[in-house]
Amino acid sequence: MGLTGEIRSSLLFRWMVPSDFWHRQRRMGRHFGPGELEGYYADLIENTNTDRTRVSPIGVPLVRLRAGSYALHPVTVCQVALGWYERWLDCRSHETLDRFLQLADWLVQNQTMRPGVGGV
């Protein structure tokens, strides 16, 4: 007895899309809606739970490089920052806003200005 196409597709999707920090299935953001400038379209709150990964001093997971060393990646910083912003939208606490602003400050301080492109 073979697998149906639907089950086969589901298993293939799970195999193709790993379930790690960077490749999680996301729900729709709770504070996102047409005509509103609030939250992000994808719920990134889970990105603030970094207890199972190697993290930097600013609380962001480090990316393992091919050479075996670890580095801080700006996209990961952005995703974690958006998660803290979503948490702030939920509870409006100073702690969550401070965590978001800490990461936003890191992005500003570590950008590289490129002619014709802007901050990268």
C-alpha positions in Angstrom: 0.0 0.0 0.0 1.5 3.3 -1.1 1.3 6.8 0.5 -1.2 9.2 -0.9 0.0 12.2 -2.8 -1.0 14.5 0.0 1.0 12.6 2.7 3.9 12.2 0.3 3.9 16.0 -0.3 3.7 16.7 3.4 6.7 14.4 4.1 8.7 15.9 1.2 7.9 19.4 2.6 9.2 18.4 6.0 12.3 17.0 4.6 13.0 20.0 2.4 12.3 22.6 5.1 14.2 21.8 8.3 12.7 22.8 11.6 15.5 24.8 13.1 15.8 28.4 14.3 15.8 29.8 10.8 13.4 27.5 9.0 10.3 27.3 11.1 6.7 27.3 9.8 5.3 30.7 10.7 1.8 31.8 11.7 0.4 35.1 10.4 1.5 38.0 12.6 -1.2 39.0 15.2 -0.7 42.7 14.6 -0.6 42.7 10.8 -3.5 43.9 8.8 -4.5 45.8 5.7 -4.1 49.6 6.1 -2.3 49.2 9.4 1.4 50.0 10.2 1.9 47.8 13.2 3.4 44.3 13.2 5.2 42.1 10.7 3.2 39.8 8.4 4.8 36.7 9.9 4.8 35.9 13.6 8.4 36.0 14.7 7.9 35.9 18.4 9.4 32.4 18.6 12.7 33.9 17.4 13.1 35.5 20.8 13.3 32.0 22.4 17.0 31.3 21.8 17.7 28.9 24.7 18.5 26.0 22.3 21.1 27.7 20.1 24.5 29.3 20.5 23.8 33.0 21.0 25.8 36.3 20.8 26.2 38.7 23.8 23.2 40.7 22.4 21.0 37.5 22.6 20.9 36.6 18.9 21.7 33.1 17.5 25.0 32.8 15.8 25.3 31.3 12.3 27.7 28.5 11.8 30.1 29.3 9.0 31.6 26.7 6.6 35.0 27.0 8.4 33.3 25.8 11.6 33.3 29.2 13.4 30.3 31.2 14.3 29.2 34.7 13.4 26.4 37.1 13.9 24.3 37.6 10.7 22.3 40.8 10.2 19.2 39.0 8.8 19.1 36.9 12.0 19.4 40.1 14.1 16.5 41.6 12.1 14.3 38.5 12.6 14.9 38.5 16.4 14.4 42.2 16.6 11.0 41.8 14.8 10.1 39.1 17.3 10.9 41.5 20.2 8.8 44.2 18.5 5.9 41.8 18.2 6.2 40.9 21.9 6.2 44.7 22.7 3.0 45.1 20.6 1.4 42.3 22.8 2.3 43.6 26.2 3.9 47.1 25.9 6.5 46.4 28.5 9.7 48.3 28.8 11.8 45.1 28.8 10.6 44.0 25.4 10.9 47.5 23.9 14.5 47.7 25.3 15.4 44.4 23.7 14.0 45.5 20.3 15.9 48.9 20.5 19.1 47.2 21.5 19.0 45.1 18.3 17.9 48.1 16.2 20.9 50.1 17.6 23.2 47.2 16.7 22.0 47.2 13.1 22.6 51.0 12.8 26.0 50.8 14.4 27.1 47.9 12.2 25.8 49.0 8.8 28.1 49.7 5.9 27.4 52.7 3.7 27.7 51.9 0.0 27.6 54.6 -2.7 24.3 54.3 -4.7 22.9 51.6 -2.3 22.8 53.2 1.1 23.2 51.3 4.4 23.8 47.6 4.0 
